[in-house]
Amino acid sequence: MNDFVIMTDSSGDLPQNLIDELSLEVLPLSVSVDGKQYYNYPDGREISFEDFYKQVRDGADAKTSAVNVDQFIEVMEKILKEGKDVLYLGFSSGLSGTYSASTVAAEDLREKYPDRKIYTVDTLAASMGQGLLVYLAAKEKEKGKSIDEVRDFAENNKLNLVHWFTVNDLFHLKRGGRVSATTAVVGTMLNIKPVLHVDNEGKLINVAKAKGRKASIRALLEKMKETATNPQEQTIFISHGDCYEEAKELADMIKEEIGVKEVVINFIGPVIGAHAGPGTIALFFVGKER
């Protein structure tokens, strides 16, 4: 009997229709835009994705803030009161304090609900990389797997969740401390686009450089060719910072040159978008290793 709920947070960038289809519980993280705070709901009810990126393009200052433990307790306890267990798959501890807050909340609630199972998994993933692990875990749940089996599946497969992405504006990465001011200035002058990766510690690393936008998007495809496992059987995810047409071009290239079962495309939400900026394109799939 599947008497448990898979919970995640909105940095996983899953589209609302998939969240509904998979019966997921999603904790909205928050973003501040020019001092005004919004919750990043997957359906964009407080701030639409288009509006967020328009404001950022117009020079708005976007910042993220940590989730507090009480928010986790509120959402987890609602599930526990229904007599169900909780499996939380969270935003990488290498990029955020969100996962740490979840473990404190879980520990508090275990004392109050000793007969319930409350598990937390650090996905070491971000955006739709996190979302893809949640999706795959939910598919295991649909097969009738227990909460322990689904937790073990997530733990055993999270380092096979491959993230590759490129950004259009190096100055967003500079503001987040991901590249130096010199790199941002010189790279912009020379039209150099970074190709970045999330490593086994769940941290962002700059792996390669491409000359121009098209080359950087092409590089994501080439990385998939190198490491994807049985791509023809996979559902892969692509997220984008308000540049759907380019994300669609990448999806079409992958379908033509590699072949996959399905491609899910969605916005990069404000939580990740505040750091990566407009024009970011990210590709997520299962591979031999990250």
C-alpha positions in Angstrom: 0.0 0.0 0.0 1.5 3.3 -1.1 0.7 5.2 2.1 3.4 7.8 1.6 3.8 11.1 -0.2 6.8 12.2 -2.2 7.7 15.8 -1.4 10.1 18.1 -3.0 10.6 21.9 -3.4 10.1 24.3 -6.2 13.7 24.5 -7.2 13.1 21.2 -9.0 11.2 23.2 -11.7 8.7 20.5 -12.5 5.6 21.7 -14.5 2.3 21.8 -12.6 0.7 19.1 -14.8 3.4 16.6 -13.9 3.1 17.5 -10.2 -0.6 16.8 -10.4 -0.2 13.6 -12.4 2.4 12.2 -9.9 0.6 13.4 -6.8 3.6 15.3 -5.5 3.8 17.7 -2.6 5.9 20.8 -3.6 7.2 23.3 -1.0 7.4 26.7 -2.7 10.7 28.5 -2.1 10.9 32.3 -2.2 12.5 34.9 -4.3 12.9 38.7 -3.7 12.6 41.0 -6.7 13.6 44.5 -6.0 12.8 43.9 -2.3 9.4 42.4 -2.9 9.1 38.7 -1.9 7.2 36.1 -3.9 6.8 32.4 -3.4 7.9 30.4 -6.4 4.8 28.2 -6.9 5.2 25.8 -9.9 2.1 27.3 -11.5 3.5 30.8 -11.2 0.5 32.1 -9.2 2.5 34.8 -7.3 4.9 35.8 -10.1 4.7 34.4 -13.6 7.9 33.1 -15.1 7.6 35.6 -18.0 7.1 38.5 -15.6 10.1 37.4 -13.5 12.4 37.3 -16.5 11.1 40.6 -17.9 11.9 42.3 -14.6 15.4 40.7 -14.4 16.1 41.8 -18.0 15.0 45.3 -17.1 17.6 45.4 -14.3 15.6 44.2 -11.3 17.7 42.8 -8.4 16.6 39.2 -7.8 17.7 37.4 -4.6 16.8 34.1 -3.0 16.4 33.4 0.7 16.7 30.2 2.8 13.6 28.2 3.7 13.0 28.1 7.4 12.4 24.9 9.4 8.8 25.9 10.3 7.8 25.9 6.6 9.0 22.3 6.3 7.2 21.3 9.6 4.0 22.8 8.4 3.9 20.9 5.1 5.3 17.6 6.4 3.0 17.6 9.4 -0.1 18.1 7.2 0.9 14.8 5.4 1.7 13.0 8.7 -1.7 14.0 10.2 -3.3 12.2 7.2 -1.6 9.0 8.4 0.9 9.0 5.6 4.7 8.8 5.6 6.9 11.4 4.0 9.8 11.1 1.5 11.4 14.5 0.8 13.8 14.8 -2.2 15.5 18.1 -1.8 17.6 20.8 -3.5 21.3 20.2 -3.5 23.1 20.9 -0.2 26.0 22.0 -2.4 23.9 25.0 -3.6 21.4 25.8 -0.8 20.6 25.4 2.9 17.2 24.1 2.0 18.0 20.4 2.5 19.6 21.2 5.9 16.4 22.8 7.0 14.4 19.7 5.9 16.6 17.4 8.1 16.0 19.6 11.2 12.2 19.5 10.6 12.2 15.8 10.0 14.1 15.2 13.2 11.6 17.3 15.2 8.7 15.5 13.7 10.1 12.0 14.3 9.8 12.7 18.0 6.2 13.8 17.6 5.2 11.0 15.2 7.4 8.0 16.3 5.2 5.6 14.3 5.6 7.4 11.0 8.5 7.3 8.5 10.0 10.6 7.6 12.9 10.3 5.1 15.0 13.0 3.5 17.3 12.6 0.4 19.8 15.2 -0.7 19.5 14.9 -4.4 22.8 16.8 -5.0 20.8 18.2 -8.0 19.2 21.4 -9.1 16.5 22.6 -11.4 15.0 19.8 -13.5 17.9 17.5 -12.6 16.3 17.4 -9.1 13.0 17.3 -10.9 14.0 14.3 -13.0 15.1 12.3 -9.9 11.7 13.1 -8.3 10.0 12.0 -11.5 11.8 8.7 -11.6 11.2 8.1 -7.9 7.5 8.8 -8.4 7.5 6.2 -11.3 8.9 3.7 -8.9 6.1 4.5 -6.4 3.6 3.9 -9.2 5.0 0.4 -9.6 4.0 -0.3 -6.0 7.4 0.2 -4.4 7.5 0.9 -0.7 8.8 4.2 0.8 12.1 2.4 1.8 12.5 1.0 -1.7 11.8 4.4 -3.3 14.2 6.2 -1.0 16.9 3.6 -1.8 16.3 4.0 -5.5 16.8 7.8 -5.2 20.0 7.4 -3.1 21.4 4.8 -5.5 20.6 6.7 -8.7 21.1 10.4 -7.8 24.8 10.4 -9.0 23.6 9.2 -12.4 21.5 12.4 -12.9 23.5 14.4 -15.4 23.3 18.2 -15.6 24.7 20.2 -18.4 23.8 23.8 -19.0 24.9 27.1 -20.6 24.1 30.7 -19.8 23.7 33.7 -22.1 24.9 36.4 -19.7 28.1 35.8 -17.7 27.3 38.8 -15.4 24.6 36.8 -13.7 27.1 34.2 -12.8 29.5 36.9 -11.7 26.9 38.3 -9.3 26.5 34.9 -7.8 30.2 34.4 -7.4 30.4 31.7 -10.0 32.9 33.5 -12.3 35.2 36.4 -11.8 34.6 39.9 -13.0 37.5 39.5 -15.4 36.0 36.3 -16.9 32.6 38.0 -17.2 34.0 41.1 -19.0 36.4 39.2 -21.3 34.0 36.4 -22.0 31.3 38.8 -23.0 33.6 40.8 -25.3 34.7 37.6 -27.1 31.2 36.1 -27.1 32.4 33.1 -25.0 29.7 31.0 -23.5 30.4 28.7 -20.6 29.3 25.1 -20.5 28.6 24.2 -16.9 27.9 21.1 -14.9 26.7 20.0 -11.4 29.2 17.6 -9.9 29.0 14.7 -7.4 29.0 17.1 -4.5 26.0 19.0 -5.9 28.1 22.0 -6.7 28.3 24.1 -9.9 31.5 23.9 -11.9 32.6 25.5 -15.1 33.8 22.7 -17.5 34.2 24.1 -20.9 33.8 27.2 -23.1 32.1 27.6 -26.5 32.4 30.3 -29.0 28.9 31.7 -29.5 25.4 30.7 -28.4 24.7 28.0 -31.0 28.0 26.3 -30.2 27.2 26.3 -26.5 23.8 24.7 -27.1 25.4 22.2 -29.4 27.9 21.4 -26.6 25.0 20.2 -24.4 24.0 17.7 -27.1 27.5 16.4 -27.5 27.8 15.9 -23.7 24.7 13.8 -23.8 26.1 11.7 -26.6 29.2 11.0 -24.5 27.5 9.8 -21.3 23.8 9.0 -21.7 22.6 5.5 -20.8 20.1 3.9 -23.2 18.8 7.4 -24.3 16.2 5.8 -26.6 14.4 4.6 -23.5 14.6 7.8 -21.5 12.4 10.7 -20.8 14.7 13.7 -20.6 14.2 17.2 -19.2 15.2 20.6 -20.6 14.7 23.8 -18.6 15.2 27.3 -19.9 15.4 30.9 -18.7 12.6 32.3 -20.9 14.1 31.1 -24.2 11.7 28.4 -25.2 12.5 28.4 -28.9 16.2 27.6 -28.3 15.2 24.9 -25.8 12.9 23.5 -28.4 15.8 23.6 -31.0 17.9 21.6 -28.6 15.1 19.1 -28.0 14.7 18.7 -31.8 18.4 18.1 -32.3 18.4 15.4 -29.5 15.4 13.7 -31.1 17.0 13.7 -34.5 20.6 12.7 -33.6 20.1 10.6 -30.5 16.5 9.6 -30.2 14.7 9.7 -26.8 11.3 8.5 -25.6 10.1 11.9 -24.5 11.3 15.4 -23.8 9.8 17.6 -21.1 10.5 21.3 -21.4 9.8 23.8 -18.7 10.9 27.2 -17.3 13.8 27.5 -14.9 11.9 29.0 -12.0 12.9 32.2 -10.2 14.9 30.4 -7.5 17.5 29.1 -10.0 16.8 31.9 -12.5 17.8 34.6 -10.0 21.4 33.2 -10.2 21.6 31.9 -13.8 19.7 34.7 -15.5 17.6 34.9 -18.7 18.7 32.8 -21.6 20.0 29.9 -19.6 19.4 26.4 -21.1 19.9 23.2 -19.2 19.7 19.6 -20.2 19.1 16.7 -17.8 19.3 12.9 -18.4 20.5 9.7 -16.9 24.0 8.7 -17.6 26.9 6.4 -16.6 28.1 9.1 -14.2 27.7 12.8 -13.7 
